Structures are given as structure tokens and as C-alpha cells.
Amino acid sequence: MTNPTVMKRRSEQHSSNIGQRGPSPSTKNSKEDTIGGGKVGPVALGILLFVVLGSAVLQVIQNMRQKSPFSGDD
């Protein structure tokens, strides 16, 4: 069990924060915490779209070239 004097001291330390509004300075996010500001550049977005759309087109082409099970070519 925690010593009552320790509990009282901790309570007094944290009671000063009760009247303050907003996040405390220790938990506030700064620009240094985020890498690159959290934004995706246009080049990265273009590469991502190229890969995703290109793979979708290739998948459609591959499915069209395969033998269809309903074609009746038995």
C-alpha cells in the first residue's frame, strides 16, 4: 500500500493542473513528433495509384485470357 504522505504529495502536484484547459505540455504533439507532417506527396500518391490500378487491369486481362468454365468447350 502506498504511503499516505506520498499520496498527499502527488495529489498536491496534480491539483495545480485542474484549472488549466487543454492538453498538458508533456502530452501535446509537436511537429517534431510526426515524420513529414503526415502528408502524402503527389509523387508517392501517383506511384500508389499506378501500382493499384495497374494490378487491377492486369488481373482483368488475366481473367479474360483464362478458359471460361461456362464456354462449352469440353
C-alpha positions in Angstrom: 0.0 0.0 0.0 1.2 3.5 -0.8 2.3 5.7 2.0 -0.3 8.4 2.8 2.3 11.2 2.7 3.4 10.1 -0.8 -0.3 10.1 -1.9 -0.8 13.6 -0.5 2.3 15.0 -2.2 1.3 13.5 -5.6 -2.2 14.8 -5.2 -0.9 18.3 -4.5 1.3 18.2 -7.5 -1.5 17.2 -9.8 -4.1 19.5 -8.3 -2.4 22.5 -9.9 -3.5 21.2 -13.3 -7.2 21.1 -12.5 -8.0 24.7 -13.5 -6.0 24.6 -16.7 -7.6 24.0 -20.1 -6.3 21.9 -22.9 -3.7 19.2 -23.0 -0.7 19.4 -20.8 2.6 20.4 -22.4 4.1 16.9 -21.9 1.3 15.3 -24.0 0.9 18.0 -26.7 2.0 16.8 -30.1 4.6 18.8 -31.9 5.8 18.9 -35.5 9.0 17.1 -34.4 6.9 14.0 -33.4 5.4 13.5 -36.8 7.6 12.5 -39.8 7.0 14.7 -42.8 4.0 16.4 -41.3 1.7 13.4 -42.0 1.1 14.4 -45.6 1.4 12.2 -48.7 3.3 13.8 -51.6 1.9 13.8 -55.1 4.7 11.6 -56.4 4.0 8.9 -53.7 0.3 9.2 -54.4 0.9 8.7 -58.1 3.1 5.7 -57.6 0.5 4.1 -55.3 -2.3 4.7 -57.8 -0.2 3.3 -60.7 0.5 0.1 -58.8 -3.1 -0.4 -57.6 -4.8 0.4 -60.9 -2.1 -1.4 -62.9 -2.5 -4.6 -60.9 -6.3 -4.4 -61.3 -6.0 -4.0 -65.1 -3.6 -6.9 -65.3 -5.9 -9.1 -63.2 -8.8 -8.3 -65.5 -6.7 -9.2 -68.6 -5.5 -12.4 -66.9 -9.1 -13.4 -66.1 -10.3 -12.7 -69.7 -7.5 -14.9 -71.2 -8.2 -17.9 -69.0 -10.6 -20.5 -70.2 -14.1 -19.8 -69.0 -15.8 -22.7 -67.3 -19.1 -21.8 -69.0 -17.8 -21.5 -72.6 -19.0 -25.1 -73.5 -15.5 -26.1 -74.9 -15.4 -29.5 -73.4 
